[in-house]
């Protein structure tokens, strides 16, 4: 039988340990809740369907947006018309960034874009690009008629606005009828550049935004030769992340977002467009 004094001493020894254990449990639970909250924040994500001309610019925009908000941004790049069709078929995108305005407006007319989020965010520039070690040097667009230039890459004009602009420019310069047989069509502007960079085409019509220093040379196509390459963006009505998607659109239109776009060769659309 344990004397009463021993029992009291035993309880005095146990009590502090029990109290310490209790506080350790509370601390662990608090850390767990904090960790869960942080994970929830970093696990937030949106998916942006974006025209191929935006590949490099949006990679930088997405990186900065994540740094500012903790929200991850996934991109699906492709031809504008192809992406619009995917959205019509229920593809799980949160935002659509188009290479034109018409594609956004067609989706908006079908109730697939949140109306007040439809905004112009950039105007693209078209260039004729050749790789650095290409077999033929080109100093002006008219030189595409030279017989040693056999293939010219252009994104399919029926699905890619920059491809459409290239055809318009060649027609305006009265070159199209003599050049059409030389044209090889790509699914998007990124593929058009790949055709030229791999040597499978002598030159490619691509956006200035895809031109990288040291890769080759380019000739800027006068904007008067084709329709304006205004680009629009909007939140998709079926998105389950509308508020975050709106924040991404706002970031694109912010001073920081616009500075990034201008750094990749885009211009601001006119205020009245």
C-alpha positions as CSV (number, residue, x, y, z in Angstrom):
1,X,0.0,0.0,0.0
2,X,1.4,3.4,-1.0
3,X,1.4,6.0,1.8
4,X,-0.7,9.1,1.2
5,X,2.4,11.3,1.1
6,X,3.8,9.1,-1.8
7,X,0.5,9.4,-3.7
8,X,0.6,13.2,-3.4
9,X,4.2,13.3,-4.5
10,X,3.4,11.1,-7.4
11,X,0.5,13.3,-8.5
12,X,2.7,16.4,-8.2
13,X,5.2,14.8,-10.5
14,X,2.6,13.6,-13.1
15,X,0.6,16.8,-13.2
16,X,3.3,19.0,-14.8
17,X,4.0,16.2,-17.4
18,X,0.3,16.0,-18.2
19,X,0.0,19.8,-18.6
20,X,3.1,19.9,-20.8
21,X,1.7,17.1,-23.0
22,X,-1.7,18.9,-23.3
23,X,0.1,22.1,-24.5
24,X,2.2,20.1,-26.9
25,X,-1.0,18.7,-28.4
26,X,-2.5,22.2,-28.7
27,X,0.7,23.4,-30.4
28,X,0.8,20.5,-32.8
29,X,-2.9,21.1,-33.7
30,X,-2.2,24.8,-34.3
31,X,0.7,24.0,-36.6
32,X,-1.4,21.5,-38.4
33,X,-4.1,24.0,-39.0
34,X,-1.6,26.6,-40.1
35,X,0.1,24.2,-42.5
36,X,-3.3,23.1,-43.9
37,X,-4.2,26.8,-44.5
38,X,-0.9,27.4,-46.3
39,X,-1.3,24.3,-48.4
40,X,-4.8,25.4,-49.4
41,X,-3.4,28.7,-50.5
42,X,-0.6,27.2,-52.5
43,X,-2.8,24.5,-54.0
44,X,-5.2,27.1,-55.6
45,X,-4.8,27.0,-59.3
46,X,-6.3,28.3,-62.5
47,X,-6.0,27.1,-66.1
48,X,-5.6,29.5,-68.9
49,X,-6.3,28.7,-72.6
50,X,-4.0,31.0,-74.5
51,X,-3.1,31.6,-78.1
52,X,0.4,30.3,-79.0
53,X,1.8,33.7,-79.6
54,X,1.5,34.3,-75.9
55,X,3.7,31.3,-74.9
56,X,6.8,33.2,-73.7
57,X,5.0,36.4,-72.4
58,X,2.4,34.4,-70.4
59,X,5.1,32.2,-68.9
60,X,6.5,35.3,-67.3
61,X,3.1,36.7,-66.4
62,X,2.1,33.5,-64.8
63,X,5.3,33.3,-62.7
64,X,4.8,36.8,-61.4
65,X,1.1,36.2,-60.7
66,X,2.0,33.2,-58.6
67,X,4.6,35.1,-56.7
68,X,2.1,37.8,-55.9
69,X,-0.9,35.6,-55.0
70,X,0.3,32.0,-54.3
71,X,-2.0,30.8,-57.0
72,X,-0.5,28.4,-59.6
73,X,-1.3,29.1,-63.2
74,X,-1.4,26.3,-65.8
75,X,-1.5,27.1,-69.5
76,X,-2.9,25.3,-72.5
77,X,-1.4,27.0,-75.6
78,X,-2.8,26.5,-79.1
79,X,-4.5,28.0,-82.1
80,X,-7.2,30.5,-81.2
81,X,-10.0,28.8,-83.1
82,X,-9.1,25.4,-81.8
83,X,-9.1,26.6,-78.2
84,X,-12.4,28.3,-78.7
85,X,-13.9,25.0,-80.0
86,X,-12.5,23.3,-76.9
87,X,-14.3,25.8,-74.7
88,X,-17.5,25.3,-76.6
89,X,-17.1,21.6,-75.9
90,X,-16.7,22.1,-72.2
91,X,-13.0,22.0,-71.7
92,X,-12.1,22.9,-68.1
93,X,-10.5,26.2,-68.6
94,X,-10.9,29.3,-66.4
95,X,-9.7,32.0,-68.8
96,X,-9.4,32.4,-72.5
97,X,-6.7,34.7,-74.0
98,X,-7.3,34.9,-77.7
99,X,-5.1,36.1,-80.5
100,X,-8.0,38.2,-81.8
101,X,-11.2,39.8,-80.5
102,X,-13.7,38.0,-82.7
103,X,-13.2,34.6,-81.0
104,X,-13.9,36.0,-77.6
105,X,-16.9,37.9,-78.8
106,X,-18.4,34.8,-80.4
107,X,-18.0,32.9,-77.2
108,X,-19.5,35.8,-75.3
109,X,-22.5,35.8,-77.6
110,X,-23.1,32.2,-76.7
111,X,-23.0,33.0,-73.0
112,X,-19.6,31.2,-72.5
113,X,-17.6,34.3,-71.3
114,X,-18.4,36.4,-68.3
115,X,-19.4,39.7,-70.1
116,X,-17.8,42.3,-67.9
117,X,-14.4,40.4,-67.9
118,X,-14.0,40.7,-71.7
119,X,-11.1,43.1,-72.2
120,X,-8.5,44.0,-74.8
121,X,-5.1,43.4,-73.3
122,X,-2.5,43.6,-76.1
123,X,-1.8,44.4,-79.8
124,X,0.6,42.0,-81.5
125,X,3.2,42.7,-84.2
126,X,3.8,40.4,-87.2
127,X,7.3,39.7,-88.4
128,X,9.0,37.6,-91.1
129,X,11.6,35.5,-89.3
130,X,14.7,33.5,-90.4
131,X,17.0,31.5,-88.3
132,X,20.6,32.7,-87.7
133,X,22.3,30.1,-89.7
134,X,19.7,29.8,-92.4
135,X,20.8,29.0,-96.0
136,X,19.2,32.2,-97.4
137,X,19.4,35.8,-96.1
138,X,16.3,37.8,-96.5
139,X,16.4,41.6,-96.1
140,X,12.8,42.5,-97.2
141,X,9.5,40.7,-97.7
142,X,9.7,41.1,-101.5
143,X,12.7,38.9,-101.6
144,X,10.5,35.9,-100.8
145,X,10.0,35.7,-104.5
146,X,13.6,34.6,-105.1
147,X,13.7,31.1,-106.6
148,X,16.1,29.8,-103.9
149,X,13.4,30.5,-101.3
150,X,11.2,27.4,-101.6
151,X,9.1,27.2,-98.4
152,X,7.6,29.8,-96.2
153,X,5.8,28.8,-93.0
154,X,2.5,30.4,-92.0
155,X,0.0,29.4,-89.3
156,X,-3.2,28.3,-90.8
157,X,-5.2,31.5,-91.5
158,X,-8.5,29.9,-90.9
159,X,-7.6,29.1,-87.2
160,X,-4.7,31.6,-86.4
161,X,-5.1,35.4,-86.6
162,X,-1.4,35.9,-87.2
163,X,-1.5,33.5,-90.1
164,X,-4.5,35.4,-91.5
165,X,-2.6,38.7,-91.1
166,X,0.4,37.2,-93.0
167,X,-1.8,36.3,-96.0
168,X,-3.4,39.7,-95.9
169,X,0.0,41.4,-95.9
170,X,1.2,39.3,-98.9
171,X,-2.0,40.1,-100.8
172,X,-1.6,43.8,-100.0
173,X,1.9,43.7,-101.4
174,X,0.6,41.9,-104.5
175,X,2.8,38.9,-103.8
176,X,0.3,36.3,-102.8
177,X,-0.5,34.9,-106.2
178,X,3.1,34.1,-106.8
179,X,3.9,33.0,-103.3
180,X,0.9,30.8,-102.4
181,X,2.7,27.7,-103.9
182,X,5.6,28.2,-101.5
183,X,3.5,28.3,-98.3
184,X,3.6,25.4,-95.8
185,X,0.9,25.7,-93.2
186,X,1.4,25.2,-89.5
187,X,-1.2,24.5,-86.8
188,X,-0.1,27.6,-84.9
189,X,2.6,30.3,-84.9
190,X,4.8,28.3,-82.5
191,X,4.9,25.5,-85.0
192,X,5.5,27.9,-87.9
193,X,8.6,29.1,-86.1
194,X,9.7,25.5,-85.5
195,X,9.4,24.8,-89.2
196,X,11.8,27.6,-90.0
197,X,14.2,27.0,-87.0
198,X,14.5,23.3,-88.0
199,X,15.3,24.2,-91.6
200,X,12.1,22.7,-93.0
201,X,11.1,26.2,-94.2
202,X,13.3,29.1,-95.3
203,X,11.3,31.7,-93.3
204,X,8.2,32.0,-91.2
205,X,5.7,34.7,-90.4
206,X,5.4,34.8,-86.6
207,X,4.6,37.3,-83.8
208,X,7.4,39.5,-82.6
209,X,6.7,38.0,-79.1
210,X,8.3,34.7,-80.2
211,X,11.5,36.3,-81.4
212,X,14.4,35.7,-79.1
213,X,17.8,37.4,-79.2
214,X,20.5,35.6,-81.0
215,X,18.2,33.0,-82.7
216,X,17.8,34.7,-86.0
217,X,16.8,37.9,-87.8
218,X,13.4,39.4,-88.5
219,X,11.6,42.0,-90.6
220,X,8.7,43.8,-89.0
221,X,5.6,43.8,-91.2
222,X,3.9,47.2,-91.5
223,X,0.7,47.2,-89.5
224,X,-1.1,49.0,-92.4
225,X,-0.8,45.8,-94.5
226,X,-3.1,43.7,-92.4
227,X,-6.0,43.9,-89.9
228,X,-5.0,45.0,-86.4
229,X,-3.8,42.1,-84.2
230,X,-5.7,43.1,-81.1
231,X,-6.0,40.4,-78.5
232,X,-8.8,39.9,-76.0
233,X,-9.1,38.0,-72.7
234,X,-12.1,36.9,-70.6
235,X,-13.2,34.7,-67.8
236,X,-15.0,31.5,-68.8
237,X,-18.6,31.3,-67.5
238,X,-18.2,27.7,-66.5
239,X,-15.1,28.3,-64.4
240,X,-15.3,27.3,-60.8
241,X,-12.6,29.8,-59.9
242,X,-14.1,33.0,-61.2
243,X,-12.8,35.3,-58.5
244,X,-9.2,34.1,-58.9
245,X,-9.6,34.2,-62.7
246,X,-10.7,37.9,-62.5
247,X,-7.6,38.6,-60.4
248,X,-5.4,37.2,-63.2
249,X,-7.2,39.3,-65.8
250,X,-6.7,42.4,-63.6
251,X,-3.0,41.5,-63.2
252,X,-2.6,41.4,-67.0
253,X,-4.2,44.8,-67.3
254,X,-2.1,46.3,-64.4
255,X,1.0,48.4,-64.9
256,X,3.2,45.4,-64.1
257,X,1.3,43.1,-66.4
258,X,1.4,45.5,-69.3
259,X,5.1,46.2,-68.8
260,X,5.7,42.5,-69.2
261,X,3.6,42.3,-72.3
262,X,5.5,45.3,-73.8
263,X,8.8,43.7,-72.9
264,X,7.8,40.8,-75.2
265,X,6.9,43.1,-78.1
266,X,3.3,43.8,-77.6
267,X,1.6,47.2,-77.8
268,X,-1.4,48.6,-75.9
269,X,-4.6,48.6,-77.9
270,X,-6.2,52.0,-78.6
271,X,-8.5,53.0,-75.7
272,X,-11.5,53.2,-78.0
273,X,-11.2,49.7,-79.5
